[in-house]
Structures are given as structure tokens and as C-alpha cells.
Amino acid sequence: MASPRQSEMTNKLLSILPEKDYAGIATDLEYVDLARGTMLARAGQPIDHIYFLTSGIGSIIATTPEGNRAEAGIFGFDGYVPTSAVASAEDSPHDVIVQLSSQAYRVTYDRFRAFMDDNRNFAKVMIRSIEAFSVQLTYTAISNAIHDVTERLARWLLMCHDRVPGNEIGLTHEFISLMLAVRRPSVTTSLHILEGNGFIRSERGNIIIRNRAAMEEFAHDAYGKPEAEYRRLMKDLF
């Protein structure tokens, strides 16, 4: 298959590389379709490939020693996974799973590390991405500590909306409960509140964003800072 053209590349990180640097990695990119539920990495297992999503959404899932699981971070066309590869870690510390059916380009772990070591501009973009992602993780921890479930759900839906085309997000109550680490009845109640306020319409396995601006206002300080930091870090890199 021919190398993907940079002008058509929808992954943010690959699209902003200088043309010469992009050309260096393009020949090593392999296109893949990723069904919902696909595991991109498993906790404690070697990292085989690094994935650059061009559509869809994935999640970093943290698991406690007793087996409790919750989403630690969300990613889409704005980043890459597993992020630990940037530090030369050969094993993934977390599960990385596709949340919504996705498309991506992937590169082998060895080639990714070679580009990190040999290409300054590539390394700069990847490191900036990690910094932005760390801010997201920090605010997830803050939100889990101080915001109620409905505000957390509003934040999470806004983050998903940032990463999908249109206003429909194919999500089940069961999956949302895992992502927020709350019981399903709590998700149902919070969805009813958001729907009653006119922010969304909730259907079976599908959520439609109806009034994003109002939902952002409702989310208060649960949403916005990591998104602004990502834009700042990725602005005028070259």
C-alpha cells in the first residue's frame, strides 16, 4: 500500500510534522481498522506497535491489584498510544482499548523508538503530546475527587464529542459506567439529568449532543483546561 499523504492525514501529531520528517516515517506506517473492544496493549505485556488514530476513540484503563478498573485517559486523532513508549518502556503499564470503532496507522515499537532517537522534530511532537496528555490525566483525577457524577459525565461526553465527527456518539450505559467507575444506575440517572436539561438525547447505545455550549457551562471547571493546554502546546511548533 502507498504511504499516506500528509495532506490527507487526520492524526493531529503526524499532520503537523515538517514535511521532510513526515516523509521519513510515512513509509513505515501501516493502516489498520480497529473494531470496538480491540486491545491495543495489555498491562504488563510487551508493546508491539504504536498507534496513531485517525478516527474513533480509545481509552487507557487502569486496574487496581484487586481488579477494580476505571478509565484513566481518553485519546483519539489527537495523540498516540501506548504513550509509555516515549520513555523507552517496553511493557505497557495499562490496558489500552478501542472504545469506538476506529481507523489508525501503526508503526512497530522498534521503528517508533528509532524515530524518537534519530529525529528531533518527531521527538518534539511526541513529547509535547505526552505533556498535554498528562494534563488531561491530572484533571481526570481532580474531577473524580471533586465533581459529582453528572458533571463528570458531562465532561466525558464533551471529550468524546471533541474526537468524533458530528453529534452522535455510540456508547452504552454499561461502557460509560466502566469509564466513570460508577454503577450503571448512576449513569442512567445522570443521563436523564443531562437529557432533561436539553443537553443531549439518549437512545439505546447512542447519545446525541443537542446543546454543547450549555453542557460546557454545566460542566463548569470540569472541562476546558486540558483542551486549552493541548492547543497551546501544539501551536506554532515549527
ChimeraX commands (.cxc) that place a marker at each C-alpha (Angstrom):
marker #1 position 0.00,0.00,0.00 radius 0.5
marker #1 position 1.24,3.50,-0.83 radius 0.5
marker #1 position 2.36,5.73,2.02 radius 0.5
marker #1 position -0.40,8.03,3.30 radius 0.5
marker #1 position -0.19,11.60,2.04 radius 0.5
marker #1 position 0.38,14.13,4.76 radius 0.5
marker #1 position -2.22,16.45,3.24 radius 0.5
marker #1 position -4.81,13.73,3.90 radius 0.5
marker #1 position -3.54,12.70,7.33 radius 0.5
marker #1 position -6.13,13.31,10.06 radius 0.5
marker #1 position -3.98,12.31,13.01 radius 0.5
marker #1 position -3.02,15.66,14.51 radius 0.5
marker #1 position 0.52,14.73,15.51 radius 0.5
marker #1 position 1.52,13.28,12.16 radius 0.5
marker #1 position -0.14,16.13,10.28 radius 0.5
marker #1 position 1.90,18.85,11.98 radius 0.5
marker #1 position 5.31,17.28,11.41 radius 0.5
marker #1 position 7.54,19.13,8.97 radius 0.5
marker #1 position 7.15,17.58,5.52 radius 0.5
marker #1 position 10.64,16.06,5.46 radius 0.5
marker #1 position 10.20,14.46,8.88 radius 0.5
marker #1 position 6.78,13.09,7.98 radius 0.5
marker #1 position 8.19,11.55,4.81 radius 0.5
marker #1 position 10.73,9.70,6.92 radius 0.5
marker #1 position 8.11,7.86,8.95 radius 0.5
marker #1 position 5.34,7.59,6.35 radius 0.5
marker #1 position 6.84,4.54,4.67 radius 0.5
marker #1 position 6.72,2.64,7.97 radius 0.5
marker #1 position 3.05,3.41,8.70 radius 0.5
marker #1 position 0.59,0.52,8.37 radius 0.5
marker #1 position -3.13,1.25,8.05 radius 0.5
marker #1 position -5.46,-0.75,10.32 radius 0.5
marker #1 position -9.20,-0.90,11.03 radius 0.5
marker #1 position -9.91,-1.32,14.73 radius 0.5
marker #1 position -13.22,-2.74,15.92 radius 0.5
marker #1 position -14.74,-1.66,19.22 radius 0.5
marker #1 position -13.14,-3.62,22.03 radius 0.5
marker #1 position -9.82,-4.19,20.25 radius 0.5
marker #1 position -6.94,-4.30,22.72 radius 0.5
marker #1 position -4.05,-2.16,21.52 radius 0.5
marker #1 position -1.90,-3.03,24.52 radius 0.5
marker #1 position -2.24,-5.15,27.64 radius 0.5
marker #1 position -0.95,-4.25,31.08 radius 0.5
marker #1 position 2.37,-5.93,31.79 radius 0.5
marker #1 position 2.75,-7.16,28.22 radius 0.5
marker #1 position 5.33,-6.05,25.60 radius 0.5
marker #1 position 4.35,-3.16,23.33 radius 0.5
marker #1 position 4.31,-4.41,19.74 radius 0.5
marker #1 position 3.02,-1.34,17.89 radius 0.5
marker #1 position 2.40,2.35,18.42 radius 0.5
marker #1 position -1.00,3.51,17.12 radius 0.5
marker #1 position -1.90,6.91,15.67 radius 0.5
marker #1 position -5.70,7.03,15.46 radius 0.5
marker #1 position -7.22,8.90,12.53 radius 0.5
marker #1 position -10.81,8.39,13.73 radius 0.5
marker #1 position -12.63,6.86,16.66 radius 0.5
marker #1 position -11.86,6.89,20.37 radius 0.5
marker #1 position -9.83,4.75,22.73 radius 0.5
marker #1 position -9.26,4.56,26.46 radius 0.5
marker #1 position -6.40,3.95,28.85 radius 0.5
marker #1 position -7.76,1.58,31.50 radius 0.5
marker #1 position -6.12,1.39,34.92 radius 0.5
marker #1 position -6.63,-1.72,37.04 radius 0.5
marker #1 position -6.01,-1.99,40.78 radius 0.5
marker #1 position -4.35,-5.05,42.37 radius 0.5
marker #1 position -7.84,-6.23,43.44 radius 0.5
marker #1 position -9.17,-5.98,39.89 radius 0.5
marker #1 position -11.13,-2.73,40.00 radius 0.5
marker #1 position -10.99,-0.94,36.66 radius 0.5
marker #1 position -11.58,2.62,35.51 radius 0.5
marker #1 position -10.63,4.87,32.63 radius 0.5
marker #1 position -7.55,6.97,33.28 radius 0.5
marker #1 position -7.46,8.81,29.95 radius 0.5
marker #1 position -9.14,9.17,26.58 radius 0.5
marker #1 position -7.49,9.56,23.18 radius 0.5
marker #1 position -8.40,9.89,19.52 radius 0.5
marker #1 position -6.88,11.58,16.49 radius 0.5
marker #1 position -5.14,13.98,18.88 radius 0.5
marker #1 position -2.47,11.56,20.09 radius 0.5
marker #1 position -0.86,8.14,20.04 radius 0.5
marker #1 position -0.74,5.03,22.24 radius 0.5
marker #1 position 0.75,3.34,24.17 radius 0.5
marker #1 position 2.24,6.57,25.50 radius 0.5
marker #1 position 4.82,4.80,27.69 radius 0.5
marker #1 position 6.82,4.01,24.54 radius 0.5
marker #1 position 8.07,7.61,24.57 radius 0.5
marker #1 position 10.13,6.75,27.67 radius 0.5
marker #1 position 11.56,3.56,26.11 radius 0.5
marker #1 position 9.29,1.41,28.29 radius 0.5
marker #1 position 8.94,-1.94,26.56 radius 0.5
marker #1 position 5.88,-3.12,28.51 radius 0.5
marker #1 position 2.56,-1.31,28.80 radius 0.5
marker #1 position 1.57,-0.33,32.36 radius 0.5
marker #1 position -2.13,-0.24,31.43 radius 0.5
marker #1 position -4.68,-1.80,29.12 radius 0.5
marker #1 position -5.33,0.29,26.02 radius 0.5
marker #1 position -8.67,-0.42,24.38 radius 0.5
marker #1 position -10.68,0.86,21.41 radius 0.5
marker #1 position -13.86,2.47,22.70 radius 0.5
marker #1 position -15.47,3.38,19.37 radius 0.5
marker #1 position -14.65,1.66,16.08 radius 0.5
marker #1 position -11.55,3.38,14.79 radius 0.5
marker #1 position -9.07,3.67,11.98 radius 0.5
marker #1 position -5.39,4.17,12.60 radius 0.5
marker #1 position -1.87,3.99,11.30 radius 0.5
marker #1 position 0.57,1.98,13.34 radius 0.5
marker #1 position 4.32,1.60,13.45 radius 0.5
marker #1 position 6.38,-1.06,15.19 radius 0.5
marker #1 position 7.79,-0.29,18.61 radius 0.5
marker #1 position 11.36,-0.54,17.34 radius 0.5
marker #1 position 10.76,1.89,14.47 radius 0.5
marker #1 position 9.00,4.33,16.81 radius 0.5
marker #1 position 11.96,4.28,19.17 radius 0.5
marker #1 position 14.37,4.74,16.27 radius 0.5
marker #1 position 12.47,7.85,15.16 radius 0.5
marker #1 position 12.43,9.17,18.73 radius 0.5
marker #1 position 16.21,8.75,18.93 radius 0.5
marker #1 position 17.09,9.97,15.45 radius 0.5
marker #1 position 14.55,12.65,14.55 radius 0.5
marker #1 position 14.46,15.72,16.78 radius 0.5
marker #1 position 11.25,17.13,15.33 radius 0.5
marker #1 position 9.39,13.83,15.67 radius 0.5
marker #1 position 10.55,13.52,19.28 radius 0.5
marker #1 position 9.46,17.09,19.98 radius 0.5
marker #1 position 5.90,16.44,18.81 radius 0.5
marker #1 position 5.62,13.16,20.70 radius 0.5
marker #1 position 6.90,14.70,23.93 radius 0.5
marker #1 position 4.57,17.68,23.63 radius 0.5
marker #1 position 1.69,15.25,23.17 radius 0.5
marker #1 position 2.66,13.41,26.36 radius 0.5
marker #1 position 2.76,16.67,28.29 radius 0.5
marker #1 position -0.73,17.54,27.08 radius 0.5
marker #1 position -1.97,14.05,27.93 radius 0.5
marker #1 position -0.52,14.31,31.44 radius 0.5
marker #1 position -2.61,17.45,31.99 radius 0.5
marker #1 position -5.70,15.50,30.95 radius 0.5
marker #1 position -4.84,12.74,33.44 radius 0.5
marker #1 position -4.33,15.30,36.20 radius 0.5
marker #1 position -7.70,16.89,35.59 radius 0.5
marker #1 position -9.37,13.48,35.45 radius 0.5
marker #1 position -8.05,12.81,38.94 radius 0.5
marker #1 position -9.25,16.22,40.14 radius 0.5
marker #1 position -12.66,15.76,38.55 radius 0.5
marker #1 position -13.08,12.31,40.11 radius 0.5
marker #1 position -12.32,13.84,43.51 radius 0.5
marker #1 position -14.44,17.00,43.49 radius 0.5
marker #1 position -17.19,16.74,40.86 radius 0.5
marker #1 position -20.41,14.81,41.07 radius 0.5
marker #1 position -21.22,12.03,38.63 radius 0.5
marker #1 position -23.36,14.20,36.36 radius 0.5
marker #1 position -20.63,16.84,35.94 radius 0.5
marker #1 position -18.08,14.09,35.30 radius 0.5
marker #1 position -20.36,12.54,32.70 radius 0.5
marker #1 position -20.83,15.93,31.01 radius 0.5
marker #1 position -17.05,16.36,30.89 radius 0.5
marker #1 position -16.54,12.90,29.47 radius 0.5
marker #1 position -19.20,13.34,26.78 radius 0.5
marker #1 position -17.64,16.66,25.77 radius 0.5
marker #1 position -14.25,14.98,25.46 radius 0.5
marker #1 position -15.75,12.23,23.31 radius 0.5
marker #1 position -17.54,14.85,21.19 radius 0.5
marker #1 position -14.20,16.57,20.57 radius 0.5
marker #1 position -12.94,13.39,18.94 radius 0.5
marker #1 position -15.84,12.31,16.71 radius 0.5
marker #1 position -17.42,13.86,13.60 radius 0.5
marker #1 position -21.00,15.01,14.02 radius 0.5
marker #1 position -23.08,14.89,17.16 radius 0.5
marker #1 position -23.73,11.17,17.64 radius 0.5
marker #1 position -21.63,9.04,19.99 radius 0.5
marker #1 position -22.26,5.30,20.06 radius 0.5
marker #1 position -21.98,4.44,23.75 radius 0.5
marker #1 position -23.81,2.01,26.02 radius 0.5
marker #1 position -24.67,2.63,29.67 radius 0.5
marker #1 position -22.54,-0.35,30.65 radius 0.5
marker #1 position -19.46,1.06,28.97 radius 0.5
marker #1 position -19.98,4.53,30.45 radius 0.5
marker #1 position -20.27,3.02,33.93 radius 0.5
marker #1 position -16.87,1.35,33.44 radius 0.5
marker #1 position -15.28,4.54,32.16 radius 0.5
marker #1 position -16.56,6.60,35.10 radius 0.5
marker #1 position -16.12,3.79,37.67 radius 0.5
marker #1 position -19.71,4.15,38.87 radius 0.5
marker #1 position -22.70,1.83,38.97 radius 0.5
marker #1 position -24.96,1.68,35.92 radius 0.5
marker #1 position -27.99,3.18,37.78 radius 0.5
marker #1 position -25.85,6.27,38.49 radius 0.5
marker #1 position -25.10,6.61,34.78 radius 0.5
marker #1 position -28.78,6.27,33.90 radius 0.5
marker #1 position -29.75,8.96,36.44 radius 0.5
marker #1 position -27.08,11.37,35.20 radius 0.5
marker #1 position -28.06,10.81,31.56 radius 0.5
marker #1 position -31.65,11.63,32.49 radius 0.5
marker #1 position -30.48,14.89,34.11 radius 0.5
marker #1 position -28.44,15.91,31.06 radius 0.5
marker #1 position -31.32,14.97,28.77 radius 0.5
marker #1 position -33.84,16.84,30.92 radius 0.5
marker #1 position -31.71,19.96,30.61 radius 0.5
marker #1 position -31.75,19.62,26.83 radius 0.5
marker #1 position -28.01,18.98,26.53 radius 0.5
marker #1 position -28.29,15.52,24.96 radius 0.5
marker #1 position -30.71,12.90,23.72 radius 0.5
marker #1 position -30.02,9.42,24.99 radius 0.5
marker #1 position -31.04,6.45,22.88 radius 0.5
marker #1 position -30.20,2.77,23.20 radius 0.5
marker #1 position -26.46,2.52,22.56 radius 0.5
marker #1 position -26.31,6.07,21.25 radius 0.5
marker #1 position -26.01,9.60,22.67 radius 0.5
marker #1 position -26.75,12.69,20.59 radius 0.5
marker #1 position -25.28,16.05,21.60 radius 0.5
marker #1 position -28.00,18.70,21.30 radius 0.5
marker #1 position -26.65,21.76,23.09 radius 0.5
marker #1 position -22.90,21.62,23.54 radius 0.5
marker #1 position -22.46,25.20,24.73 radius 0.5
marker #1 position -24.97,24.71,27.54 radius 0.5
marker #1 position -23.36,21.44,28.57 radius 0.5
marker #1 position -19.94,23.12,28.71 radius 0.5
marker #1 position -21.42,25.72,31.04 radius 0.5
marker #1 position -22.99,22.99,33.15 radius 0.5
marker #1 position -19.64,21.14,33.41 radius 0.5
marker #1 position -18.08,24.28,34.95 radius 0.5
marker #1 position -14.36,23.77,35.59 radius 0.5
marker #1 position -14.53,20.02,34.93 radius 0.5
marker #1 position -13.86,20.67,31.24 radius 0.5
marker #1 position -11.68,23.06,29.26 radius 0.5
marker #1 position -8.24,23.43,30.84 radius 0.5
marker #1 position -6.63,20.28,29.33 radius 0.5
marker #1 position -8.13,21.14,25.94 radius 0.5
marker #1 position -6.70,24.67,26.09 radius 0.5
marker #1 position -3.32,23.31,27.17 radius 0.5
marker #1 position -3.26,20.87,24.23 radius 0.5
marker #1 position -3.90,23.74,21.80 radius 0.5
marker #1 position -1.16,25.83,23.41 radius 0.5
marker #1 position 1.41,23.05,23.32 radius 0.5
marker #1 position 0.68,22.14,19.70 radius 0.5
marker #1 position 0.61,25.71,18.40 radius 0.5
marker #1 position 3.45,27.03,16.24 radius 0.5
marker #1 position 5.80,24.09,16.87 radius 0.5
marker #1 position 7.75,24.67,13.66 radius 0.5
marker link #1:1,2 radius 0.2
marker link #1:2,3 radius 0.2
marker link #1:3,4 radius 0.2
marker link #1:4,5 radius 0.2
marker link #1:5,6 radius 0.2
marker link #1:6,7 radius 0.2
marker link #1:7,8 radius 0.2
marker link #1:8,9 radius 0.2
marker link #1:9,10 radius 0.2
marker link #1:10,11 radius 0.2
marker link #1:11,12 radius 0.2
marker link #1:12,13 radius 0.2
marker link #1:13,14 radius 0.2
marker link #1:14,15 radius 0.2
marker link #1:15,16 radius 0.2
marker link #1:16,17 radius 0.2
marker link #1:17,18 radius 0.2
marker link #1:18,19 radius 0.2
marker link #1:19,20 radius 0.2
marker link #1:20,21 radius 0.2
marker link #1:21,22 radius 0.2
marker link #1:22,23 radius 0.2
marker link #1:23,24 radius 0.2
marker link #1:24,25 radius 0.2
marker link #1:25,26 radius 0.2
marker link #1:26,27 radius 0.2
marker link #1:27,28 radius 0.2
marker link #1:28,29 radius 0.2
marker link #1:29,30 radius 0.2
marker link #1:30,31 radius 0.2
marker link #1:31,32 radius 0.2
marker link #1:32,33 radius 0.2
marker link #1:33,34 radius 0.2
marker link #1:34,35 radius 0.2
marker link #1:35,36 radius 0.2
marker link #1:36,37 radius 0.2
marker link #1:37,38 radius 0.2
marker link #1:38,39 radius 0.2
marker link #1:39,40 radius 0.2
marker link #1:40,41 radius 0.2
marker link #1:41,42 radius 0.2
marker link #1:42,43 radius 0.2
marker link #1:43,44 radius 0.2
marker link #1:44,45 radius 0.2
marker link #1:45,46 radius 0.2
marker link #1:46,47 radius 0.2
marker link #1:47,48 radius 0.2
marker link #1:48,49 radius 0.2
marker link #1:49,50 radius 0.2
marker link #1:50,51 radius 0.2
marker link #1:51,52 radius 0.2
marker link #1:52,53 radius 0.2
marker link #1:53,54 radius 0.2
marker link #1:54,55 radius 0.2
marker link #1:55,56 radius 0.2
marker link #1:56,57 radius 0.2
marker link #1:57,58 radius 0.2
marker link #1:58,59 radius 0.2
marker link #1:59,60 radius 0.2
marker link #1:60,61 radius 0.2
marker link #1:61,62 radius 0.2
marker link #1:62,63 radius 0.2
marker link #1:63,64 radius 0.2
marker link #1:64,65 radius 0.2
marker link #1:65,66 radius 0.2
marker link #1:66,67 radius 0.2
marker link #1:67,68 radius 0.2
marker link #1:68,69 radius 0.2
marker link #1:69,70 radius 0.2
marker link #1:70,71 radius 0.2
marker link #1:71,72 radius 0.2
marker link #1:72,73 radius 0.2
marker link #1:73,74 radius 0.2
marker link #1:74,75 radius 0.2
marker link #1:75,76 radius 0.2
marker link #1:76,77 radius 0.2
marker link #1:77,78 radius 0.2
marker link #1:78,79 radius 0.2
marker link #1:79,80 radius 0.2
marker link #1:80,81 radius 0.2
marker link #1:81,82 radius 0.2
marker link #1:82,83 radius 0.2
marker link #1:83,84 radius 0.2
marker link #1:84,85 radius 0.2
marker link #1:85,86 radius 0.2
marker link #1:86,87 radius 0.2
marker link #1:87,88 radius 0.2
marker link #1:88,89 radius 0.2
marker link #1:89,90 radius 0.2
marker link #1:90,91 radius 0.2
marker link #1:91,92 radius 0.2
marker link #1:92,93 radius 0.2
marker link #1:93,94 radius 0.2
marker link #1:94,95 radius 0.2
marker link #1:95,96 radius 0.2
marker link #1:96,97 radius 0.2
marker link #1:97,98 radius 0.2
marker link #1:98,99 radius 0.2
marker link #1:99,100 radius 0.2
marker link #1:100,101 radius 0.2
marker link #1:101,102 radius 0.2
marker link #1:102,103 radius 0.2
marker link #1:103,104 radius 0.2
marker link #1:104,105 radius 0.2
marker link #1:105,106 radius 0.2
marker link #1:106,107 radius 0.2
marker link #1:107,108 radius 0.2
marker link #1:108,109 radius 0.2
marker link #1:109,110 radius 0.2
marker link #1:110,111 radius 0.2
marker link #1:111,112 radius 0.2
marker link #1:112,113 radius 0.2
marker link #1:113,114 radius 0.2
marker link #1:114,115 radius 0.2
marker link #1:115,116 radius 0.2
marker link #1:116,117 radius 0.2
marker link #1:117,118 radius 0.2
marker link #1:118,119 radius 0.2
marker link #1:119,120 radius 0.2
marker link #1:120,121 radius 0.2
marker link #1:121,122 radius 0.2
marker link #1:122,123 radius 0.2
marker link #1:123,124 radius 0.2
marker link #1:124,125 radius 0.2
marker link #1:125,126 radius 0.2
marker link #1:126,127 radius 0.2
marker link #1:127,128 radius 0.2
marker link #1:128,129 radius 0.2
marker link #1:129,130 radius 0.2
marker link #1:130,131 radius 0.2
marker link #1:131,132 radius 0.2
marker link #1:132,133 radius 0.2
marker link #1:133,134 radius 0.2
marker link #1:134,135 radius 0.2
marker link #1:135,136 radius 0.2
marker link #1:136,137 radius 0.2
marker link #1:137,138 radius 0.2
marker link #1:138,139 radius 0.2
marker link #1:139,140 radius 0.2
marker link #1:140,141 radius 0.2
marker link #1:141,142 radius 0.2
marker link #1:142,143 radius 0.2
marker link #1:143,144 radius 0.2
marker link #1:144,145 radius 0.2
marker link #1:145,146 radius 0.2
marker link #1:146,147 radius 0.2
marker link #1:147,148 radius 0.2
marker link #1:148,149 radius 0.2
marker link #1:149,150 radius 0.2
marker link #1:150,151 radius 0.2
marker link #1:151,152 radius 0.2
marker link #1:152,153 radius 0.2
marker link #1:153,154 radius 0.2
marker link #1:154,155 radius 0.2
marker link #1:155,156 radius 0.2
marker link #1:156,157 radius 0.2
marker link #1:157,158 radius 0.2
marker link #1:158,159 radius 0.2
marker link #1:159,160 radius 0.2
marker link #1:160,161 radius 0.2
marker link #1:161,162 radius 0.2
marker link #1:162,163 radius 0.2
marker link #1:163,164 radius 0.2
marker link #1:164,165 radius 0.2
marker link #1:165,166 radius 0.2
marker link #1:166,167 radius 0.2
marker link #1:167,168 radius 0.2
marker link #1:168,169 radius 0.2
marker link #1:169,170 radius 0.2
marker link #1:170,171 radius 0.2
marker link #1:171,172 radius 0.2
marker link #1:172,173 radius 0.2
marker link #1:173,174 radius 0.2
marker link #1:174,175 radius 0.2
marker link #1:175,176 radius 0.2
marker link #1:176,177 radius 0.2
marker link #1:177,178 radius 0.2
marker link #1:178,179 radius 0.2
marker link #1:179,180 radius 0.2
marker link #1:180,181 radius 0.2
marker link #1:181,182 radius 0.2
marker link #1:182,183 radius 0.2
marker link #1:183,184 radius 0.2
marker link #1:184,185 radius 0.2
marker link #1:185,186 radius 0.2
marker link #1:186,187 radius 0.2
marker link #1:187,188 radius 0.2
marker link #1:188,189 radius 0.2
marker link #1:189,190 radius 0.2
marker link #1:190,191 radius 0.2
marker link #1:191,192 radius 0.2
marker link #1:192,193 radius 0.2
marker link #1:193,194 radius 0.2
marker link #1:194,195 radius 0.2
marker link #1:195,196 radius 0.2
marker link #1:196,197 radius 0.2
marker link #1:197,198 radius 0.2
marker link #1:198,199 radius 0.2
marker link #1:199,200 radius 0.2
marker link #1:200,201 radius 0.2
marker link #1:201,202 radius 0.2
marker link #1:202,203 radius 0.2
marker link #1:203,204 radius 0.2
marker link #1:204,205 radius 0.2
marker link #1:205,206 radius 0.2
marker link #1:206,207 radius 0.2
marker link #1:207,208 radius 0.2
marker link #1:208,209 radius 0.2
marker link #1:209,210 radius 0.2
marker link #1:210,211 radius 0.2
marker link #1:211,212 radius 0.2
marker link #1:212,213 radius 0.2
marker link #1:213,214 radius 0.2
marker link #1:214,215 radius 0.2
marker link #1:215,216 radius 0.2
marker link #1:216,217 radius 0.2
marker link #1:217,218 radius 0.2
marker link #1:218,219 radius 0.2
marker link #1:219,220 radius 0.2
marker link #1:220,221 radius 0.2
marker link #1:221,222 radius 0.2
marker link #1:222,223 radius 0.2
marker link #1:223,224 radius 0.2
marker link #1:224,225 radius 0.2
marker link #1:225,226 radius 0.2
marker link #1:226,227 radius 0.2
marker link #1:227,228 radius 0.2
marker link #1:228,229 radius 0.2
marker link #1:229,230 radius 0.2
marker link #1:230,231 radius 0.2
marker link #1:231,232 radius 0.2
marker link #1:232,233 radius 0.2
marker link #1:233,234 radius 0.2
marker link #1:234,235 radius 0.2
marker link #1:235,236 radius 0.2
marker link #1:236,237 radius 0.2
marker link #1:237,238 radius 0.2
view
